[in-house]
Amino acid sequence: LLWMLHSSCRLHRRYMQIWGSELQIRYPLLSMLPSSVFVMQPLGQFSREDNAPFCRHIVQSGVNLIVCPDGLAKESVGGRPHTSMAQLVAVAQCATHYRAVGMMLTEFADFGHVHPLVANVVPLTAAGGLAWRTGTPLNHLEQHIPNVINQFVLMDDAEVVGPLLLDLQLVHSALLCPQAPSRPSPQVSRSVAHSNASSDSSGSAQFAADMARASASRDPSLFLHSPAWWQPAISSIALRPDKFVLPPLSAEVVQGALREVRHCQAVLANLRLSCAQSTAILSELSFIVELCMFVCRATKQMVLGNRTTGTAAEALSGLSPTARTDLANRLISVAQLFREAWLCRNLPGSVDQPSLFFQRTLSILHNSPSS
């Protein structure tokens, strides 16, 4: 059957591609593949830990290897720019180490593709840079990506959208990692200082240790699964509250996150995009920022109501009727922004399924704890 598919592809002047994860399950098939087949191997935090070592078997079988970093914005409506760049650097080194013919970005979106396309602008830009120079260090990417996005990708005349996309991760860090450094002084470059702050909050020490361990063993795959890279997304409070276990919350932590969101709101008002999709991008960024503001408001009510343990669904349902009504009204506004952003790029009939996530959270806010 594989040879029949391969012959059909060549007849139509196409190349056959197959996922490497399927070959791991059916290992004998690997030796039967024609040499012109491309095997796409997922690599990253959300893939199996033995995926990277299996790259060696793919190359030794004589077929073409394409590495596919996955989950670059997974479980994060606003994206994880610093985490995704670190993962891309690791995957690029794996591609060089295992002599892959290329790298293909794969985004298995969760929440029914709720997170907008603009959440992937940072990893897409970073991947473009790594395609030209696979040895580009992570700190170099973090330093220069904002300017590249400002000038060449989204073409912001105000030169603020690049740092804004990186700042969105600080909202996550403020709630999930309250030990993160505070916002730097204005004299420090925003793009560099913010990337350092976020890197610290997402485990830069662990990342450095993993890099050193991988370099000593000459196996880049060892630092693809650093536990410090992945953080649960605060957007789950709004989209999957029944699955999200609350982190330690306090009034100081919530106020820090609110400051980050208000900063993003102020920056968003100053954008002057001149790219072709400026309307869609502005709509998506407005949705992201307002969703983050809803999450901060929700966590603030949890702290005030002393509901800071268990899942987010339990905490939301235990709030006072006034607080739940206020949050429900705010979430309705967020859902409307999501519909507007969705319709900028997608067909109208496809918006209903991802909107169900907001409806489920609204049902929790509308019901009393006893219902």
N, C-alpha and C positions, 0 to 999 in steps of 0.2 A: 504493500500500500504506500509506503514512504517513497519508493522508487517511482510509482505511478504519479504521485503528487509532484515529485521532483521533475519528472519528464513533462508534466503538464505546465509547470512553472517555466521551464526552459522553452517550451513551445510558444508560450506567450511572452517570451523575453522578460521573465520575472525571476527573482531569486526566492528560494524557499527559506522561511524563517521558522524556528521552533524554540519554545521556551526550555531552558536548561533544567528547570525544576521538574519538568516531565521526564527528562532523561535520567535524573537522579532516581526517580521511582522505577523507571524501566531501563536500567543501566545497559543491558545487552544491546539496546537499539543504537547506542552511541557509536559502536564499531561498525554499524551497518549504514551510517549516513554517508551520502556522497560528499566529496571534499568541497563542493561549491555551496553547501548549506551554511546558513548563518545561525548560530546558536546564541540566543539572548539569555544571559544569566543575571537574574536579579541580585543586587547587592545592597546592603544597607541595614538600618536598624530594624526594619520590619520583615526582613527575609531570614531564612534559616542560617544558622551560624556555619554550617558546612557548605554553604553555597560558594564562598570564595575559594576554599581549597579544591572544590570540584572544577574550577576553571582550568587547573592544570590537566585534568583528564580530558577536558574538551579540546584543548590545544594539542595534546599528544595524540588524539584520535585523528588529527589532520583536517578538522573542519574549522570554520571561521568563528571566532569568539567576539561577541559584543557584550560589554558589561552594561548593566542597566541599574543605576541608582534609583531606589524606590522610596516612596513615602516622604518626599521633600517637604510637603506641607501637610502631611497627614495629621488628622485630628487637631488641626489648627486653622481656624478661619482666616486669621491674619498672617499665617505663615510662620516659619521658624528660620529666618534668614541666616543667622549665625550658625545654627545647627546644620542647616542644609549645605552651607558652604564648607563646613568642616567635613561633612560626609562626602561631598563631591571631591575634595582634595584627596581623601582616602581612597575613593573609588578610582580616581585618575591614576593614583600610584599603583593600585591593583591592576589596572588595565596595562600599564607599562610593565609591571612585574610578570604578568602572565601572557604578554605579547598579544593582547587583544587588537582587533582591527579597528575598533572604535568604541564609542560610548553613546548610549541612547537614554535620554531621560524618560522615566516612566512615572506617572503619577496616578496611583490607585486611590482616587479621591474617596473620602468617607462622607458620611452625612448626606448621601445622595448628591454629591458634587455641590454642596452648599458653599464651600470656600471659593471665592472668586479667582479668576485667572490672574489678577494683579498680585495675588499672594505668591505666585511663582516667578515673578519678574526677577527677583534677586538670584535664585538658583539658576534660572535660564541664562542670565548675564554671566554669572560665575562659570557656568559650564562652557559658554562661548570662549571665555578667557583661557580656561584649562585646555580647550581644544587646540588653541594655538601654542600653549606652553604648559605641558602637563606637570612640570615641576614648580609651578607658581606657588609660593608659600601662602598659608592661610592668612597671616597678618597683612600681606600685600593685597590680597583680595578684599579684606575688610576695610582697608584704608582707601582703596581706589574705586570700588564698586559704586558707592554713592555718586561720585562725579561722572562716571560712565553712564549711569542711569539718567542723571540730570541732563547731560549734553547729547547723548546719542540714542538712548532707548525711549524714554518718555518725553524728552526735550522740554524740560521745565525751565522757563525763562527766569523764574524766581530761585531756581537751584535749591529747592528744599525737598522735593519728592523722594530723592534717593535716601537721605538721612531719615525721612519719615518712615519709609518701608523697613528700615533697620530698627527704628524706635518702637515699632509695634511689638517686637519681642520683649521690650522692657516692661510692657504691661503684664505679660505672662510672668516675667521674672519677679516683678514687684509683689505679686500675690503668692507665687509658688516658692520663691527663694528670697524671703525678706532680708537675708544676710547680704544681699547683693549691694555693691557700692551705690551711693546716691548719685544723683545727676551731677555731672562735672560742671566746673565753673565755665562761664562764657568764654574765657580766654583760651580754653582748650578746644581743639578741633572737635566738632560735634560728631562727625562720622567716625573718627578714630576712637574718641573717648567712649562713645556709646557702644561701639563694637567690643571694646575692652571690658566695659561694665557687664554687657550681656554674656560675654565669654566667661567671665568670672562666675556669673550666676549659673551658668549651665555646665560648669565643671571643667574649666580650662586646665586645672591642675591634673585632673583625671585624664584629660585628653593628652596632655604632655607626657604623662606616664605611659599611656598606651602607645604613643608615637615612639617613645624611647624603647619600649619593650619590642615593638614590631621591627624597629630598625636593627636592634641587636640580633633578632632571629631572621632578619631579611625576609619577613613575611608580612606585607601590608595588610593582609586580611585580619590580623589580630586586633587592630583598633577599629574595625568596622562596627563592633558591637559594644562600644563603651557605654555603660549604663548611664553615665552623666550626660550623654547626648540627648536623651529623650526625656521630655517632661509631659505630663498629662495636660491637655489643653484646657484653659479656663473657659473656652467657648462651650465646653461640655455642660457647664452650668445652665446655659440657655438651650442647648440642643439635645443633650442626653443626661439630664440631671439624675436619673435613676442609676446611671452607670458611673457617676463621678463621686469619688470619696473626697470630702473636703480636706484641704491641707490646713495646717494650723493658721488660724486667722486672729487678727487683733485690730484694734482701731488704727494703730500706727501703720500696719501693713496695708489696710484698705486705703488709708489716706495717701500713702505712697503710690499706689496704683492709680488712684483718682488724679493725682498730679500728672502722671504720665499720660493719661487719656486726655486731660485738658490741654496738655502741651500739644498732643497730636491734633486735637480739634483746632487749636490756634494755627498750627502749621498748615492744616488742610485748607483753611480759609485763604491762604496766601498763594496757593498753587496757580501757576499760569502755564498750563500744558499746551504745547503746539503740535503734538503728535496726532496721527489720523484717528485714533480711538480715544481721544481725550474725554468725550462725554461718558463712555462706558467706564473708563478708569476712575473718573471722579465719582461716579455713582457707586462703584465697588468700594472705593476707599471710604466713602461716607457710610456705607453699610458696615464695614469692618470697625470703624471707629465708634459708631453708635452701639454696635454689639458689645464692644469692650466696655463702653460706658454702662450698658445695662448690667453686665456682669459685676462691675464695681458697685453699682447701686444695690444689686442683689446681695452681694457679700457684706455691704455696709448694714443692710437690714438684718442680715443673719447675726452680725456682731451685736447690734443694738438689741435684738430679740434673744440673745444668748442661745442661738441655734447654730453652733459651729462644729458639731460632730456628726458623724454618719454621712449619708449620701446627700447630695445637693437637693434631691427630690424630697427627702425627709425634712431638711431644713426649710425649704420653701413652703411646704405644706403646713409647717408648724408656725409660720409667721402670723401676725395679727391680720384680721380681714382688711384693715386699711392699707397695710404694707403690701399685701398680696394684690389688692386692687390697683395700687399705684404701679407695681411692677408689671402687672398684666397689661396696663395701658401703655407702658413703655415698650413692652415686647411686641405689642401690636404695631407700634410705629417702626420698630426694627424689622418686623416681618414685611411691612410695606416697602421699606427701603430695599430689602432683599429682592422682592418681586421686581422692583424697578431696575435694579442692577442685573437681575437674571434676564429680563426681557431685552436688555441692550445687546445680548449676544446669542440668545437661544429662542427657540420657537415657543409661542405662548402656551401651547398645550403641555409643555414639559415642566412647568413650574409647580404643578400641584404636588407631586411626590416629595420633593425636598421641602416643601412648605409644611409637610406633616410634622416635621421635627418641632417647629414652632407651635403647632396645634397641640402636641402632646404636653409641652411645657405649660401652655396656657390652661390646659385642663387641670394640671396640678395646682396652678395658682387660683383657679376658679373654685376648686373643691376645698371643703373644710377638712381638717385633720380626721374628723370622725366619719367622713363619707368614703 
